[in-house]
Amino acid sequence: LIFFFFMVPPPPRSPLDRASAASEVYKRQTPDNRYFSLAQAKDATTGWLTAATNKAEATGSAQIAGRTWKTYVDDRKQSIMSSAADGLTTVVATTGSMEDLAAFVGRLAPAPASG
């Protein structure tokens, strides 16, 4: 019997992974080919926020579900929003419109505590 072992390298790390104490990134594509992503970081640094918003400048703000969200549009015309509360920074983005993103943000809810 001969056994072969293949070493599979880990996926490349996101630049967001090293920019704060702890961060997570989730990405999904909708059936109509729009892309949404959500990134969160505990104690996010300015560098993390800059990377998470694709170096876009803030263009305004919106009140959604009791939170203030900064709005951005990056060089690729992605709609982006960010909000920070209690040491947790959340950045959401889409290839859809700012209205699509606002609807998505309005449906966000805290994850149940694990344990």
C-alpha positions in Angstrom: 0.0 0.0 0.0 1.2 3.5 -0.9 -0.2 6.6 0.8 0.0 10.0 -0.7 -0.4 13.1 1.4 -1.1 16.4 -0.2 -0.3 19.5 1.7 -3.0 22.1 1.0 -1.8 25.6 1.9 -4.1 27.8 4.0 -6.1 30.4 2.1 -4.3 33.8 1.9 -5.0 36.1 4.8 -7.0 39.2 4.3 -5.2 42.4 5.0 -8.1 43.1 7.4 -7.0 40.1 9.6 -3.9 41.8 10.9 -5.2 45.3 11.4 -7.1 44.9 14.6 -7.3 42.7 17.7 -10.0 40.5 16.1 -11.8 40.7 12.8 -14.2 38.6 10.7 -15.2 39.0 7.1 -18.3 37.4 5.4 -19.1 37.6 1.7 -22.1 36.5 -0.2 -23.5 36.8 -3.8 -27.2 37.2 -4.3 -29.2 35.2 -6.9 -29.4 38.5 -9.0 -25.5 38.7 -8.9 -25.2 41.5 -6.4 -22.4 41.1 -4.0 -22.7 41.9 -0.2 -19.9 41.7 2.4 -19.9 42.4 6.1 -16.6 42.9 8.1 -16.5 43.4 11.8 -13.5 44.2 14.1 -13.1 44.6 17.8 -11.0 47.6 18.6 -10.5 48.4 14.9 -7.6 50.6 14.0 -7.7 53.4 11.4 -5.7 51.2 9.1 -8.4 48.4 9.4 -11.2 50.9 8.6 -9.3 52.3 5.6 -8.7 48.8 4.2 -12.3 47.7 4.9 -13.7 50.7 3.1 -11.4 50.3 0.1 -9.7 53.6 0.9 -12.9 55.5 0.1 -13.7 58.9 1.5 -16.8 59.2 3.6 -19.6 60.9 1.5 -22.3 61.3 4.2 -24.2 59.5 6.9 -27.5 57.7 7.4 -29.6 56.8 10.5 -30.6 53.2 10.2 -32.1 51.1 13.0 -31.0 53.5 15.7 -27.4 53.7 14.6 -25.4 56.2 12.6 -23.7 54.8 9.5 -21.1 56.6 7.5 -21.6 56.2 3.8 -18.9 55.8 1.2 -18.6 55.0 -2.6 -15.2 53.5 -3.6 -13.3 53.7 -6.9 -15.2 50.6 -8.1 -18.5 52.2 -7.4 -19.3 49.9 -4.5 -21.7 51.3 -1.9 -20.2 51.0 1.6 -21.3 51.9 5.1 -19.5 51.8 8.4 -20.7 52.1 12.1 -18.9 51.7 15.4 -20.4 51.1 18.8 -19.1 49.6 22.0 -15.6 48.9 20.5 -17.1 46.9 17.6 -16.8 48.4 14.1 -19.0 47.0 11.3 -18.4 47.7 7.6 -20.9 46.5 5.0 -20.5 46.8 1.2 -22.4 45.9 -2.0 -22.2 46.2 -5.7 -25.8 47.2 -5.6 -27.2 50.6 -4.7 -26.9 52.5 -1.5 -30.7 51.8 -1.0 -30.0 48.1 -1.3 -27.3 48.4 1.3 -29.5 50.5 3.6 -32.2 47.7 3.4 -29.5 45.1 4.2 -28.2 47.1 7.2 -31.8 47.6 8.5 -32.1 43.8 8.7 -28.8 43.2 10.7 -29.2 41.9 14.2 -26.8 40.8 16.9 -25.8 37.1 16.8 -27.0 35.1 19.7 -24.4 34.7 22.4 -22.6 31.3 22.2 -22.1 29.3 25.2 
